[in-house]
């Protein structure tokens, strides 16, 4: 990890922004029944709020990266975090399904900026030999927010109400926003005004080295996030726990993401990025199989969820570090594609998972995903034959983007 205090401080503040955004990603699910009852609408109609958030969140992943490359990463992320905070606060004032859906859509638009721009900033700030550790730490802090989101949302809704959830999240979002503004001068201010907004995507997807990486990222999202999405439902069905207990158990995913993020860079330096990638996919596969076989034993269930978090961060931090090498002048676009494929994969995995559960049951979903992750591991050896992370940073750039 970079010994520079400024670098560590920037990682922490970007991680806090990621924490809030990833927690916000999942916050509506546990409070949807309360919203439905308060606004006197059917639960199926209330589900529109999730769609209203996810569609702009997915689309704008691939818009913010090129905007950041052209107009400056710190400029764009600062503006986006201010607007994200305002939009989250407005959600607490929603008086109808329409107004609340509009506010959630705005939240999704600006939330989409944080992941790709933060990763691009890390790529700019840290040399390749220190980058995986920095990315792992950032992703670990961010996904701790996702792991805690159900517990946080459920607890606030229990003691206050659903509006209080959005109000508290808006207050929490002020913290990283102010920290980014305070440290504004410390952030890289590189701009490429001559960069084209969408041309880099054609170049990145037209190069086998980057395309195959994005395919593995997509599969990772489908099977790892596809498993995580239904872990809460599995706990509820198996144990009958409330959202608070479910959230606390699922925190094991976030905690191991943080621990694994701190470890990933050191492990990559010691044993090589290829082995860290393989270890991540194996850990995630074993996690799913443990949940399938022994999920009715609480200790084994927690172990499975923890291994899923560890497998996720080892896999994702390695692939992200690889992707930061693809294009120095279009790093925002390169990271936007990672975020787009990963989040898109998570959405696809969640949708497919619903059909799998309907067809063969919730428990079998984890067996199927576990086997699929082993196949993904084998595919990774076919698709990524060169250095998983190039040790020579001078070889970073693909073409002239």
N, C-alpha and C positions, 0 to 999 in steps of 0.2 A: 504494500500500500504506500502511496505517496507520503513521504515524511513532511512535506510542506503543509504548515498549518492552514494556509489559505485553501489548499486543495481539499483538506479534510473538512473544513468549514463549509465549503461549497457543496460537497457531497452530502453533508448533513442537511443543509437547507433544501437542496433539491429532493433529497429523500423524504423530508417532511411534506413537501408539495406532493410528491408521489403517494405518500401515505394517505393524505386527505382525499386525493383523486380516486385512488383504488378503493378506499372505504366507501366513497360516494357512489362508486360503480354498483355496489351491491345493496345500498341502504334501503331501497324501496321494497325489496322482497319481503323482509320481515314485518314491515308496517303497512303493506298493501291492504290487509283486511281492515285495519283501523281507518285508512283513507276511504275505502269503499263505504264503510258504515257512516263516517262523518259527512261525506258528500252525497250520501243516499244513492249510490250507483251500484250496479251489479259488479261482482268481483271480476268477471270476464272483461267488462268495459274498463275497469280500473287497470287491467293489465296493459292497456295502451300506454301508460306512463313509462313502463319499462322499454317498450318499443320506441317511444318518443325520444328517449335518451340514447338508446343503443345505435339507432340508425345514423344520426349526426355524429356520434362519437366515432363510429367506424369510418364514415366518409371523410371526416376532417383529419383523420390520422394522416392521410396522404396529401393533404393540402397544407398543413402547418409546416411540414419539413421544408418544402421548397420556399415557402414564404420566409422561414427563418434563414435559409441560405442566402436569400436575396437581401432581406432587410435587417438581418442581424438576429442571432439567437436570443441574446439577452433582452433585446427590445421586444421581440414577439412574446416570449414567455412571461415577461413582466406584465405586459398588457393583458395577456390571456388569464393570468392568475387574478388580476384585479377584477376582470369580468366574470370569472368563475365564482369568485367570492360573492359578487353582487347577485348573480343568477341563483346561487344556492340560497341566499337570503330571501330572494323573491319567492322561492318555492314555499316558504313558510306562510306567505300571504295568499297563496292560490285559493280562490273561492269557488272554483268549478273545475270540472275535468279538463275543459279546454284551456283555461288559464294555467293550470298546473302543468299540463302537457307542454305548453309553450315554454314555460320556465324550465322544465326538465330538458327540453330540446336545447335551449340556450346553454344550460349547464353542460350538456354532452358536447356541444360544439367546442367550448373553451377547455373542457377537461381533456379533449383529444390532443391538445398541444403539449402537455407536460411530459409524457413518456418519450416521444421521439426527440423533442428539443433537448431535454435533460441528457439523454444518451448521447446526442450529438455534441453537447457541451463537454461531457466527460471525454469523448473522443478527442476533442480539441485540446483539453487541458492536460491529459495524462499520456505519457509515452506508452507504447504498446506493451512493454514488459510490466507496467503497473496498471494497465487499463482494466484487466479482468477483475482484479481485486476491487477497484473503484466501482465498476459496473455491478459486481456482486453485492457490494455493500448497499448501493443505491436501490437495486431491485429487492434486496432483502427487507429494507425499511419500508419500501413501497408496498410490498405484498403482505407485510405485517398488517397494514391497513385493511387489506382485503380479508385477511384471516380474522381480524377483530371486528369487522364491520357489522356482522349479524349481532354480536354481543353488545356492541356500542349502540346500534340502532334499537335493538330490543329493550335495552336498559333505559335509554332516554325516553322511549315511547311509553314504557311502563310507569316511570315516575312523572313524566310530563304528558305529552301527547305527540301525535305524528308531526305536528307543526314545530314542536320543540326540537325534533330531530334535525330538521333543516336549519333551524335557528342556531343550534349548537354547532353544527357543521360549518355554517357561515362564519361563526366566531372563531372556530379552530382554523379555518382557511386564512383568516387575517394574519395569523402568526407567520407561516412561510412567505406570504405575500409581502409583509413588512420586512422580513429578513432578506428577501431577494432585492427589494428596493434599497435597504441599508447596505448590502454588499454589491450593489449594481456596478460600481467601478472595478470590482475585483473580477467580474465575469469577462470572458473573452468577447470582443466586440467586432469580430471578423465579419465582413459583408462581401457578397459577390453580386453587385448590382447587374452584372451582365449575364448572370446565370438564368437559364430557362426554367420555367416553372415545372413542366412535366416531361421535357425531353430526357432528363436523367433516368426516369423510370423505364423508358424503352431500352436505354443502354444497360441498365442494371438487370432487367429481366431478359435481355438478349445475350447476356454473358453466362455461360454454363456455371462458372464458379459461384456467382452470386445467386443465380436462379435456383440451383440445387440446394443452396443454403436456405433460401426462403421456403422451399418445399419441406425441408426438415422442420423449420420453424412452424409451418402450417400444421404438420402432423403432430408436433409437440403440443400445440394449442388444442387440437382436436382431442387428443387422448389424455393429456395431463389436466388441462382445465376442464375438459369434459368429465373427468372423474371428480375433480374438486367441486364442480357445480352441484353434484348430487350427493356429496358426502353429508351435508346437513339433512337432506331428506332421508338418507340411510339411517343416520343417528336417531332422527325422530321416529322412524318406523320401527327400528330395532329396540330402542330404549324408552321411547315416549317422553324424552326430555323436552323442556321448554327452550325458547330461543336463547335465553341467557346461557344455559348449560351447553347447548349446541355450539354457540359461539366460543365458549371457553375451550371446548374440546378442539374445535377447528383452529384455535389459536396455535396449536402445535405446528400447523403448516407454516404460519407466519414466523414463529420463533425459529424453526429450523431453516427457513429462508434467510433470516438474518444471520444465524450462525454459519450456514453454508456459504453465504455471500462473503463473509469475512475470511472463510477458508479457501474459496475457489481460486483466488489469485495465487496464493502460496502453493496450493496443490498443482496448479498449472505450471508454475515455475519449476517445481520439483519433479513432477512425473509426466508433464506434457499435456497440452490441451486435449489431444485425442483421447487420452485415458480419462480425463475429467468428464468429457462429453459422454463417453461410454458408461462411466460410473453413474452419471446422472440418469441416463435412460434405464439402466439396470435397476437403480434405486426406485424409480417411479414404477417400473413394471412389478418389482417385488412388493411395493406398497399396495398396489391394486390387488395382487394375489393374496396378500395377508388379509386385506379387508374382505375379500371373497371367502376365504377359508375360515378365518378366525375373528371376523368382525363382531360376533356376538360376545366376545370376551373384551371387556372395556380396555384393559391394558394393551392388548394386541391391536385394538382399533386405534388407540392413540399412537401406537408405534407406527401403524400403517399410514396415518395422516402425516406424522412427522417425517417419515421416509419420502412421502409424496412431495412435501415441501423441500426436502433436501435434494431430491431428484430433479425437481423443477429448477431450482436455483443453479445447480451444477450445469444442467443442460442449457438453460436460457442464457446464463452469463457467458458461457463459452461461445454460443452462436452469436450473441450480441457483440462480443469482442471481435469475432471474425468479421461481422458486418461493418464494424467501424473502419475496417481496412479498405473497403470497396471504393471509396471516393472521398478524398479530403475536401474538395471544393463543393461537393454535393452530399456531405455527410448527413445533413438534415433529411434529404430525400431517402438516403439509404436506411436511416433509422425509422423513417415513417413507414417504409415498406415492411420492416421487421414488425413494427407495432401493428400494422394493418393485417399482415398474415397471421400474427399470433392471436390478436383479438378476434379476427375473423375465424380463425381455427377454433378458438374457444366457443364462439357463437355456433359454429357448425357442429362442434362436438356436443354442445348442450342440446341442440335440436335433434341430432341423431340419437343421443342418449335417451331422449324422451320416447322416441320410437322403439328403441331397444328395450326400454323398461316395459312399455306396453306389450311388446311381443314375448319377451322371455323373463321379465322380472328385474327388479332393482339390483338384486345381488349379482346376477349374471353380467350386468354391465361392467362391473369391476374386473371380472375374469376376461371378458372380451377386450377391454382396454389394456389390461396387462399383457395379453398376447400381442395386441397391436403395437405396443411399445417395444416389445422384443423384435418385431418385424421392422419397426422404425430404426432400431439400433443396427440391424443388418443392412438396411437401406443406407444408413449414414456412412457405412464403410464403402459402399458402391458410389455414392454421390459426392463424398468428400474424401478424395484420394490424396490431395496435397496436404501441406501443413494446415491443420485446422485453424491455427492462428499463426500468421507469418512472423517468424522471429526478426526479420529485417524490415523495419518500418519504412525503409526507402522504397519497398515494393508495394506500398499500400494502394496506390491509385489505379483504378481500372479505366484505361483510356483517358480521354480529356473531357471530363464532364463539366 
